[in-house]
């Protein structure tokens, strides 16, 4: 269970007294996710999600995330809405942590997505990029290529205990990506963490996107590359070309990729895989004592990197002119 901070019923009841969402009926920790502490709240007025921000989320970044969710909703994108308290403020503090209550979205995440799920995701991702076009705030991607070598430095001495040869492979990836990372691609607001557990479906219909706490200003095609990694590979490294083709086609059904984005897709996909391998590796080696969380296995992304090192063109990911 992804709970780093325990919350007593007394503390939660006191916190909720500042809101007009009814009295507390029940609450429980949410298992998905590894970055923040999340609870499902059920009150006399409905259902909500409570998030206590931990680890990599900086408190000064929270206005960006919360304002972005409000902005995207006004543009028709289904995403959680921050609930403001009686003073008109969305951000509060609970158990010494910044905390926010957001609206509850109906739907379920799919553990084993198929072609149709990927096509729907591609369209939703492109609509997210379009909806953020007139968002007035910026946030640099704090986990882009410049952050990867410092991340690796935290784990390098123990990397080979996780997988033999991992340190050498990672050093080679870093050198290649730092030398060839593309600049000047079309960009704007990206989600940057659109894994399967952050996308909800009702039946076959995509019902909403959640967890915007890595959202930032970066290249649109990098966001697409993150989704290719998260949705189109098995844990053993098997790549599903049909799912990737559907994801890209769904995206291009809303927004066509420019030639520079197509050319950059292989290195962006390799970089996205390295980014998640590194953050998982650091988490794997540094689980906080007493945290009710199961860190995700970095070796899954090490296996994906084997594919990306061989890829030479967007066609290798199912893109079709």
C-alpha positions as CSV (number, residue, x, y, z in Angstrom):
1,X,0.0,0.0,0.0
2,X,1.4,3.4,-1.0
3,X,1.1,5.0,2.4
4,X,4.1,6.8,3.8
5,X,2.3,9.0,6.4
6,X,-0.3,7.4,8.7
7,X,-3.4,9.7,9.3
8,X,-5.5,9.2,12.5
9,X,-9.3,9.6,12.3
10,X,-9.0,12.5,14.8
11,X,-6.5,14.4,12.6
12,X,-8.5,13.7,9.5
13,X,-11.8,14.8,11.0
14,X,-10.2,18.1,12.2
15,X,-8.8,18.6,8.7
16,X,-12.1,18.0,7.0
17,X,-13.8,20.5,9.3
18,X,-12.5,23.3,7.1
19,X,-14.3,21.9,4.1
20,X,-18.0,21.7,3.1
21,X,-17.9,18.1,1.9
22,X,-19.9,16.6,4.7
23,X,-18.9,14.3,7.6
24,X,-16.4,11.5,7.4
25,X,-17.9,8.1,7.0
26,X,-14.8,6.0,6.1
27,X,-11.3,6.3,4.6
28,X,-8.7,3.8,3.4
29,X,-5.2,3.9,1.9
30,X,-4.9,3.5,-1.9
31,X,-2.4,0.8,-3.0
32,X,-1.5,2.3,-6.4
33,X,1.3,4.7,-6.8
34,X,4.6,5.1,-5.0
35,X,5.2,8.9,-4.9
36,X,2.6,10.2,-2.4
37,X,0.3,9.0,0.3
38,X,-3.3,8.7,-1.0
39,X,-6.6,7.9,0.8
40,X,-10.1,7.2,-0.6
41,X,-12.5,9.3,1.4
42,X,-16.2,8.6,1.7
43,X,-18.3,11.4,3.3
44,X,-21.9,12.2,3.8
45,X,-21.7,14.2,0.5
46,X,-19.8,11.8,-1.7
47,X,-16.4,10.3,-2.5
48,X,-13.1,12.1,-2.7
49,X,-9.3,11.5,-2.9
50,X,-7.0,12.9,-0.2
51,X,-3.3,13.2,-1.2
52,X,-0.4,14.0,1.2
53,X,2.6,15.0,-0.8
54,X,5.8,13.2,-0.2
55,X,9.3,12.6,-1.6
56,X,10.0,14.3,-5.0
57,X,7.0,16.7,-5.0
58,X,8.1,20.2,-4.0
59,X,5.6,22.3,-2.2
60,X,6.3,25.3,-4.4
61,X,5.3,23.2,-7.5
62,X,1.8,22.4,-6.1
63,X,0.1,25.6,-7.4
64,X,1.2,24.6,-10.9
65,X,-0.4,21.1,-10.6
66,X,-3.6,22.3,-9.0
67,X,-4.2,25.2,-11.3
68,X,-3.4,22.9,-14.3
69,X,-6.1,20.4,-13.3
70,X,-8.6,23.2,-12.9
71,X,-7.6,24.6,-16.3
72,X,-7.8,21.3,-18.1
73,X,-11.3,20.6,-16.8
74,X,-12.5,24.0,-18.1
75,X,-11.2,22.8,-21.5
76,X,-13.3,19.6,-21.4
77,X,-10.6,17.1,-20.2
78,X,-11.9,14.7,-17.5
79,X,-9.5,15.0,-14.6
80,X,-9.8,15.4,-10.8
81,X,-10.7,18.8,-9.5
82,X,-9.1,20.3,-6.3
83,X,-11.7,20.9,-3.6
84,X,-11.3,24.4,-2.0
85,X,-12.0,24.9,1.7
86,X,-14.2,27.6,3.2
87,X,-11.4,30.1,2.9
88,X,-11.2,29.4,-0.9
89,X,-7.8,27.5,-0.6
90,X,-7.2,24.1,-2.2
91,X,-3.8,23.4,-0.5
92,X,-3.7,22.6,3.2
93,X,-1.5,20.7,5.7
94,X,-2.2,17.4,7.4
95,X,0.2,15.5,9.7
96,X,3.0,17.9,8.7
97,X,2.5,17.3,5.0
98,X,1.0,19.5,2.2
99,X,-2.4,18.0,1.5
100,X,-5.2,18.3,-1.1
101,X,-8.6,16.8,-1.5
102,X,-9.7,16.3,-5.1
103,X,-12.9,15.1,-6.7
104,X,-13.4,11.3,-7.4
105,X,-13.4,10.1,-11.0
106,X,-15.5,7.1,-11.9
107,X,-13.8,4.3,-13.8
108,X,-11.1,1.6,-13.4
109,X,-7.6,1.3,-14.6
110,X,-6.8,-1.6,-16.9
111,X,-3.9,-3.9,-15.9
112,X,-3.6,-5.5,-19.3
113,X,-4.5,-2.9,-22.0
114,X,-5.2,-3.9,-25.5
115,X,-5.2,-2.2,-28.9
116,X,-8.4,-0.2,-28.4
117,X,-7.2,1.0,-25.0
118,X,-4.0,2.3,-26.5
119,X,-5.8,4.0,-29.4
120,X,-8.1,5.8,-26.9
121,X,-5.1,6.8,-24.8
122,X,-3.4,8.3,-27.8
123,X,-6.3,10.5,-28.5
124,X,-6.7,11.6,-24.9
125,X,-3.0,12.5,-24.7
126,X,-3.2,14.7,-27.8
127,X,-6.3,16.4,-26.4
128,X,-4.5,17.0,-23.1
129,X,-1.7,18.7,-25.1
130,X,-4.2,20.8,-26.9
131,X,-6.1,21.7,-23.8
132,X,-2.9,23.0,-22.1
133,X,-1.9,25.3,-25.0
134,X,-3.3,28.4,-23.3
135,X,-2.3,27.5,-19.7
136,X,-0.4,30.5,-18.3
137,X,2.1,28.7,-16.0
138,X,5.3,26.9,-16.7
139,X,7.2,24.2,-14.8
140,X,10.5,22.8,-16.1
141,X,10.8,19.0,-16.2
142,X,12.9,18.3,-13.1
143,X,13.4,14.7,-14.2
144,X,14.6,15.4,-17.8
145,X,18.0,14.4,-19.2
146,X,20.0,16.8,-17.0
147,X,18.7,15.0,-13.8
148,X,19.6,11.5,-14.9
149,X,23.3,11.4,-14.1
150,X,22.8,12.8,-10.6
151,X,20.0,10.2,-10.0
152,X,22.3,7.5,-11.2
153,X,25.1,8.7,-8.8
154,X,22.8,7.8,-5.9
155,X,22.5,4.2,-7.1
156,X,25.6,3.5,-9.1
157,X,27.6,1.7,-6.3
158,X,24.8,-0.8,-5.8
159,X,23.4,-1.0,-9.3
160,X,25.0,-4.3,-10.1
161,X,23.4,-5.9,-7.1
162,X,20.0,-5.3,-8.7
163,X,21.1,-6.7,-12.2
164,X,24.6,-7.8,-13.3
165,X,26.1,-5.2,-15.6
166,X,23.4,-2.6,-14.9
167,X,26.0,0.1,-14.0
168,X,27.9,-0.3,-17.3
169,X,24.7,-0.3,-19.4
170,X,23.4,2.8,-17.7
171,X,26.7,4.7,-18.2
172,X,26.6,3.9,-21.9
173,X,22.9,5.0,-22.1
174,X,23.7,8.3,-20.3
175,X,26.5,9.1,-22.7
176,X,24.4,8.4,-25.8
177,X,21.4,10.3,-24.5
178,X,23.2,13.3,-23.2
179,X,25.0,13.6,-26.6
180,X,21.9,13.2,-28.8
181,X,19.0,14.5,-26.8
182,X,16.8,16.6,-29.1
183,X,16.1,20.2,-28.5
184,X,13.5,22.6,-29.9
185,X,10.7,20.1,-30.5
186,X,7.0,21.3,-30.3
187,X,6.0,21.3,-26.6
188,X,3.9,22.7,-23.8
189,X,2.1,21.1,-20.9
190,X,2.7,17.3,-20.7
191,X,1.5,14.8,-18.1
192,X,4.9,12.9,-17.9
193,X,3.5,10.0,-15.9
194,X,0.6,8.6,-17.8
195,X,0.9,4.9,-16.7
196,X,-2.0,2.5,-16.9
197,X,-3.0,3.2,-13.3
198,X,-3.4,6.9,-14.1
199,X,-6.0,6.3,-16.9
200,X,-9.6,5.3,-16.1
201,X,-12.0,3.4,-18.3
202,X,-15.7,2.7,-18.0
203,X,-16.2,-0.3,-20.3
204,X,-14.2,0.5,-23.4
205,X,-14.5,4.2,-23.0
206,X,-11.7,6.3,-21.5
207,X,-13.3,8.2,-18.6
208,X,-10.5,10.3,-17.1
209,X,-6.8,11.0,-16.4
210,X,-5.4,11.3,-12.9
211,X,-2.2,12.0,-11.0
212,X,-0.8,15.2,-12.6
213,X,2.1,15.5,-10.0
214,X,4.8,15.1,-12.6
215,X,3.2,17.4,-15.1
216,X,5.6,20.0,-16.6
217,X,6.5,21.9,-19.7
218,X,8.4,19.7,-22.2
219,X,8.2,18.1,-25.6
220,X,4.9,16.6,-26.6
221,X,6.6,13.7,-28.3
222,X,8.4,12.9,-25.0
223,X,5.0,12.4,-23.4
224,X,4.1,10.0,-26.2
225,X,7.4,8.1,-25.7
226,X,6.6,7.7,-22.0
227,X,3.2,6.2,-22.9
228,X,4.8,3.8,-25.4
229,X,7.0,2.5,-22.6
230,X,4.2,2.3,-20.1
231,X,1.5,0.7,-22.3
232,X,3.2,-1.3,-25.1
233,X,5.7,-3.6,-23.3
234,X,5.3,-6.6,-21.1
235,X,7.3,-6.9,-17.8
236,X,9.7,-9.3,-19.6
237,X,10.5,-6.7,-22.3
238,X,8.2,-8.1,-25.0
239,X,7.1,-5.2,-27.3
240,X,3.6,-5.1,-28.7
241,X,3.9,-3.3,-32.1
242,X,0.2,-3.4,-32.7
243,X,-0.5,-1.6,-29.5
244,X,2.2,1.0,-30.2
245,X,0.8,1.6,-33.7
246,X,-2.7,2.1,-32.3
247,X,-1.4,4.5,-29.6
248,X,0.4,6.6,-32.2
249,X,-2.5,6.5,-34.6
250,X,-4.9,7.6,-31.9
251,X,-2.6,10.5,-31.1
252,X,-2.2,11.5,-34.7
253,X,-5.9,11.4,-35.2
254,X,-6.0,14.5,-33.1
255,X,-2.6,16.0,-33.6
256,X,-0.1,15.1,-36.4
257,X,3.5,14.6,-35.4
258,X,5.9,16.9,-37.1
259,X,8.9,15.4,-39.0
260,X,11.4,16.4,-36.3
261,X,9.2,14.6,-33.7
262,X,9.1,11.4,-35.8
263,X,12.8,11.5,-36.2
264,X,13.3,12.0,-32.5
265,X,11.0,9.2,-31.3
266,X,13.6,6.4,-30.8
267,X,15.9,8.5,-28.6
268,X,12.9,10.0,-26.7
269,X,11.6,6.4,-26.0
270,X,15.1,5.3,-24.9
271,X,15.3,8.4,-22.6
272,X,11.9,7.8,-21.1
273,X,12.8,4.2,-20.3
274,X,16.1,5.3,-18.7
275,X,14.3,8.0,-16.6
276,X,11.9,5.5,-15.1
277,X,14.5,2.8,-14.7
278,X,16.6,5.3,-12.7
279,X,13.8,6.6,-10.4
280,X,12.7,3.0,-9.8
281,X,16.3,2.0,-9.1
282,X,16.8,4.7,-6.5
283,X,13.4,3.8,-4.9
284,X,14.3,0.1,-4.9
285,X,17.5,0.7,-3.0
286,X,16.0,3.3,-0.6
287,X,12.6,2.3,0.7
288,X,11.9,4.5,3.8
289,X,11.7,2.4,7.0
290,X,8.1,1.6,7.9
291,X,6.6,2.7,4.6
292,X,3.7,0.7,3.5
293,X,4.8,0.6,-0.1
294,X,6.1,-1.9,-2.6
295,X,8.7,-0.3,-4.9
296,X,8.4,-1.0,-8.6
297,X,11.0,-3.2,-10.2
298,X,13.7,-1.2,-12.2
299,X,14.6,-4.3,-14.1
300,X,11.4,-4.0,-16.2
301,X,12.8,-0.8,-17.7
302,X,16.3,-2.3,-18.0
303,X,14.7,-4.9,-20.3
304,X,12.8,-2.2,-22.3
305,X,16.1,-0.4,-22.9
306,X,17.4,-3.5,-24.7
307,X,14.7,-2.9,-27.4
308,X,15.2,0.9,-27.5
309,X,19.0,0.6,-28.1
310,X,18.3,-1.3,-31.3
311,X,15.5,1.0,-32.6
312,X,16.5,3.3,-35.4
313,X,13.3,4.9,-36.6
314,X,9.7,5.7,-35.5
315,X,8.6,2.8,-37.8
316,X,10.2,0.5,-35.2
317,X,7.4,1.7,-32.8
318,X,4.6,1.2,-35.3
319,X,4.5,4.8,-36.8
320,X,3.2,4.8,-40.3
321,X,3.5,7.8,-42.7
